[in-house]
Amino acid sequence: MHESGSPWIPLLSREIVNLQQQQVIAKIYKKWWVDMAGTKCTDDEEEDAVNSNALGVRYIIIAYFVLAAILSAIFDFCN
């Protein structure tokens, strides 16, 4: 185990170094921060993104309620 207590730190550090050596991080940085700098979404794109995000949040909330209902039923049945 690593001195900080997390066994994931050496693995993640190794993978980050591998990504840096393969220039993956530089390519992602260039794509999103250099090439996309100054570009703006059109109103339609922005509206679609907001609507899809709101729909995704609704699905997550519904899934949590369903999961809570199932777990509640299981715990009530077991006790």
N, C-alpha and C positions, 0 to 999 in steps of 0.2 A: 504494500500500500504506500502511496505517496505521503510525504510528511504533512501535507495539509489535510490528509484524511480521505481524499477522494481518489479512488482507483482509476477514474476517467481522465485525470489531468495528463498523464503521460501519453495515453492513446490520442487524445484530442490534440495535444501539442505536436505529436508526430504527424498527424493527418494535416494539420495546418501548415507545417513545414513542407509536406509533400505537395499540397495545393500551391504553395508559393513557388516551389521549384518548377512545377509544371506550368506556371504562369496563369493558372485558372483564376486566382484572385485578381490579378492585374486585368484579365479580360473582362471579368464581371465589373470591376471598378470602371474600366473604360466604357463599357456598354451603358451603365446606368448613371455615371456621374460626369463623364466627358462627352460622349455622343448625345446623350439626352439633355444636356445642359441647355437651358433656355427654351426648350420645346414646351408647348402647352397643350393640354387636352382640349379638344373641341367641346362645346357644350353637350353634344350628344354622347361623346365618350365619357365625360364626367358624370352625366346623369345615369348612364348605364352602369358605371362603376358603383355609384351610390346605391342604385337599386339592387344590384347583385350582392353588395355587401350587406344591405339591410335584409335581404332574403336569406343570406347565409346565417346571419345572426338569429333570425327567427327559427331556422332549422335547428340550430344548436340549442336554443332555449327549449324548443319542443322536445328534442332528444333528451335533454337533462330532466325535464318533467316526466317523460316516459320512464327513464332509468330510475328516477326517484320513486315513482309509483311501483315499479317492479320490485325494487329493493325493499320498499315499505311492505309490500305484500309478502315477500319472502320472510322478512323478519317477523311479521305478525304471525305467519303460518308456523314458523319454527318455535315461537314462544308460546 
